[in-house]
Every structure is written in C-alpha cells, then in structure tokens.
Amino acid sequence: MGTVADRLELMAEKARKTLVAKDAARERALQLCREVIRYSTNAIRAVHRGEYEEAKELLASARLLLKDLDKTLSEHQELLDAGFVYNAQKEYAEGCITLALIAGSTFPDPDELGISYAAYLNGLGEAVGELRRHLLDCTRRGEISRCEELLATMDDIYGVLVTMDFPDAITGGLRRTTDIVRGILEKTRGDLTLSFRQRELEEKLAAFEERLGIRMTESFEKEESS
C-alpha cells in the first residue's frame, strides 16, 4: 500500500508530468494561433488589394495550422475552449468569408472550415466591416450596382445574426457583434444614400450647365448672324 508520503509523491509526479505536457501543448497552441491570425489578417489585406490568389494561399496556410492545432490539443480538449483558439478560428472565418463575398467564390460553411459555429458567426459579423470598406471603394469608383449588392449582403448577414438569440456563453459574445453590425449597416446605408443623392445632383447640374451652354451658344450665334 505504501505510506501517505509515498502515495503523495507518486501523485505529485503524475500531476507534474500531466501538467508539463499540458503546458507544452498550450504554448504550442498559442504559437499556432498567432500564426493563424497573422495569415488570416494578411489574407484580408490581400483581398482589398484585389490579390485573390495570394489571399487563397494565405488562408490555405492558416487552414493547415488549424489542423495542426487540432492535433496538438487532441489530448487536451479543455484547451479547445480557450480564448486564443476561438480568436484564431474567428479571424480565419472572417478571412474566408471576406474573400468569398468580395471575390465571388463559394461561400464557406463552418463545418467545411473545421471551426466552431460561435467563431464562425462572429467572424461573419466582423466580415461586415470589411464589406463596408470594399463598398466605400466601389462608391468612389461609381460602381452603383455593386454597392447595392454589397449593402444587400450586409443586410442579409445582419438578418441571420439577429436570429441567434442565445446566451453569450454559447455564442462567444455574438450579441455585441450583432449590435456592431447593425451600427455599421445603418451608417453604410446613410453614406450610400448621401453619395447617390450627391451623384444625382452632380449629374443634374452637369446637364443643366450643358443646356445652358447650348442656349448661350445659340444666342451668340443669333447675335452674330444679325
């Protein structure tokens, strides 16, 4: 049986080995998550530059790291619920969704991405901010139909998020993300409306100036002929 001291020492040794392994897995997981976030962030930047192939490659690298993360934490499942894992998955989801919506590629599914639904939904919400940025770029280029399409997509996303009425402990704070999305949507709709009205006014002014110029030219020609 052994003495109490012997059993304590045995327990302590087992505990140390377990915690050493868990700590090593956590440190490795932290490193992987930082790399996933870096790749995903750079992918979003590439999307806004129109470098879609580069964005795909960056997201593919992030995907491999997430698979490595799953293997690293396979024997430490409780760490999968850690905030750093969630943040990495969310950033990856945002990158994939942003690429799909702007480049027009296949819209990603959370199961296909291998991430939690909470991380996916929050990534979906944060992608709305990237859509606003792209929409403003399209506004400056005068791509009105594209702007309307993007605004409709943003509205569709909000329509989905607002139906996810579950506790924050389950959704990873989705209510706050949804509130932010609503604010972005309202601001973008206002900006777009103002831009359209300004463009319409400029077109009417240009048409008026053109008609005025024609009339003045005709009047001048009449005076010359007389």
C-alpha positions in Angstrom: 0.0 0.0 0.0 2.8 2.4 0.9 2.7 5.3 3.3 0.8 8.5 2.8 4.0 10.3 1.9 4.8 7.7 -0.7 1.4 8.0 -2.3 1.6 11.8 -2.3 4.9 11.7 -4.0 3.5 9.3 -6.7 0.5 11.5 -7.2 2.7 14.6 -7.4 4.9 13.0 -10.0 1.9 12.0 -12.2 0.5 15.5 -11.8 3.8 17.2 -12.8 4.0 15.0 -15.9 0.5 15.8 -16.9 0.8 19.5 -16.4 4.1 19.7 -18.2 2.5 18.0 -21.2 -0.5 20.3 -21.0 1.7 23.4 -20.6 3.8 22.4 -23.7 0.6 21.8 -25.7 -0.7 25.2 -24.6 2.5 27.0 -25.6 2.5 25.3 -29.0 -1.2 26.1 -29.5 -0.6 29.8 -28.7 2.1 29.9 -31.3 -0.1 28.3 -33.9 -3.0 30.6 -33.1 -0.8 33.7 -33.5 0.3 32.4 -36.9 -3.3 31.7 -38.0 -4.3 35.2 -37.1 -1.3 36.7 -38.9 -2.1 34.7 -42.1 -5.8 35.5 -41.9 -5.2 39.2 -41.4 -2.8 39.3 -44.3 -5.3 37.5 -46.4 -7.9 40.1 -45.8 -5.4 42.8 -46.8 -4.7 40.9 -49.9 -8.4 40.7 -50.7 -8.7 44.5 -50.5 -5.8 44.9 -52.9 -7.5 42.6 -55.3 -4.9 39.9 -54.9 -7.3 37.0 -54.5 -4.9 34.2 -55.3 -2.5 35.4 -52.6 -5.4 35.6 -50.2 -6.3 32.0 -51.0 -2.7 30.8 -50.4 -2.5 32.6 -47.1 -5.9 31.1 -45.9 -4.7 27.7 -47.0 -1.7 28.1 -44.8 -3.9 29.1 -41.9 -6.1 26.1 -42.5 -3.1 23.8 -42.2 -2.1 25.4 -39.0 -5.6 24.9 -37.6 -5.3 21.2 -38.4 -2.0 21.1 -36.6 -3.7 22.9 -33.7 -6.4 20.2 -33.5 -3.7 17.5 -33.3 -1.7 19.5 -30.7 -4.8 19.7 -28.5 -6.2 16.3 -29.2 -5.3 15.0 -25.8 -6.1 18.4 -24.1 -9.7 19.0 -25.2 -10.4 21.5 -22.5 -7.9 23.9 -24.1 -10.0 24.0 -27.3 -12.4 26.2 -25.4 -9.6 28.7 -24.6 -10.0 32.2 -25.9 -6.9 32.1 -28.1 -8.3 29.2 -30.0 -11.6 30.9 -30.5 -9.9 34.1 -31.7 -7.8 32.3 -34.3 -10.9 30.5 -35.6 -12.8 33.7 -35.8 -10.1 35.5 -37.7 -9.8 32.6 -40.1 -13.6 32.6 -40.6 -13.5 36.4 -41.3 -10.8 35.9 -43.9 -12.6 33.1 -45.7 -15.9 34.9 -45.7 -14.4 38.2 -46.8 -12.7 36.5 -49.7 -15.8 34.7 -50.8 -18.1 37.7 -50.7 -15.7 40.1 -52.4 -14.1 37.8 -54.9 -17.3 35.9 -55.6 -16.1 32.5 -54.7 -18.0 29.7 -52.9 -19.4 30.9 -49.6 -17.7 28.8 -46.8 -19.5 26.6 -44.3 -18.2 26.3 -40.7 -18.1 22.5 -40.9 -16.0 22.7 -44.1 -13.7 25.2 -42.4 -13.4 22.9 -39.3 -14.2 25.6 -36.8 -16.9 26.2 -34.1 -20.2 27.8 -35.0 -19.7 30.6 -32.5 -16.3 31.5 -34.0 -17.8 31.4 -37.5 -20.8 33.6 -36.6 -18.6 36.2 -35.0 -16.3 36.1 -38.0 -19.3 36.5 -40.2 -20.2 39.6 -38.3 -16.8 41.1 -38.4 -16.6 40.5 -42.2 -19.4 43.1 -42.5 -16.8 45.8 -41.6 -14.6 44.5 -44.4 -17.6 44.7 -46.8 -18.2 48.3 -45.8 -14.6 49.1 -46.6 -15.0 47.5 -50.1 -18.3 49.2 -50.6 -16.8 52.6 -50.0 -14.1 51.8 -52.5 -16.8 50.9 -55.0 -18.6 54.1 -54.2 -15.6 56.1 -55.1 -15.4 54.3 -58.4 -19.0 54.9 -59.2 -20.0 51.2 -59.2 -23.5 51.8 -58.0 -25.0 48.3 -58.7 -22.1 46.6 -56.9 -22.6 48.9 -53.9 -26.3 48.0 -53.8 -25.3 44.3 -54.0 -22.9 44.6 -51.1 -25.4 46.5 -49.0 -27.9 43.8 -49.5 -25.4 41.1 -48.5 -24.6 43.1 -45.3 -28.3 43.3 -44.6 -28.7 39.5 -45.1 -25.9 38.8 -42.7 -27.5 41.0 -40.1 -30.8 39.2 -40.7 -29.1 35.9 -39.8 -27.1 37.1 -36.8 -30.1 38.8 -35.1 -31.9 35.5 -35.0 -29.2 33.8 -33.0 -30.8 34.7 -29.6 -28.7 32.5 -27.3 -26.6 33.3 -24.2 -23.2 34.9 -24.8 -21.6 31.9 -23.1 -22.7 29.8 -26.0 -22.2 32.3 -28.9 -19.0 33.9 -27.8 -20.5 37.4 -27.3 -22.4 37.4 -30.6 -24.9 39.9 -29.3 -22.2 42.6 -29.1 -21.0 41.6 -32.6 -24.6 41.9 -33.9 -25.0 45.3 -32.3 -21.8 46.5 -34.1 -23.1 45.0 -37.4 -26.3 47.0 -37.0 -24.4 50.2 -36.5 -22.2 49.5 -39.5 -25.2 48.7 -41.6 -27.1 51.9 -40.7 -24.0 54.1 -41.2 -23.2 52.5 -44.6 -26.8 52.8 -45.8 -26.7 56.5 -44.8 -23.4 57.1 -46.5 -24.5 55.3 -49.6 -27.8 57.3 -49.8 -25.9 60.5 -49.4 -23.4 59.5 -52.1 -26.2 58.6 -54.5 -28.0 61.9 -53.9 -24.8 63.8 -54.4 -24.0 62.0 -57.6 -27.6 62.6 -58.9 -27.3 66.3 -58.1 -24.0 66.5 -59.9 -25.5 64.8 -63.0 -28.4 67.2 -63.0 -26.1 70.2 -62.5 -23.9 69.0 -65.4 -27.0 68.5 -67.6 -28.2 72.0 -66.7 -24.8 73.5 -67.4 -24.8 71.7 -70.8 -28.2 73.0 -71.7 -27.3 76.5 -70.5 -24.1 76.3 -72.6 -26.1 75.3 -75.7 -28.6 78.1 -75.2 -25.8 80.7 -74.8 -24.1 79.4 -77.9 -27.3 79.6 -79.9 -28.0 83.1 -78.6 -24.5 84.2 -79.5 -24.8 82.7 -83.0 -28.1 84.6 -83.5 -26.5 87.9 -82.5 -23.6 87.2 -84.8 -25.9 86.5 -87.8 -28.0 89.6 -87.1 
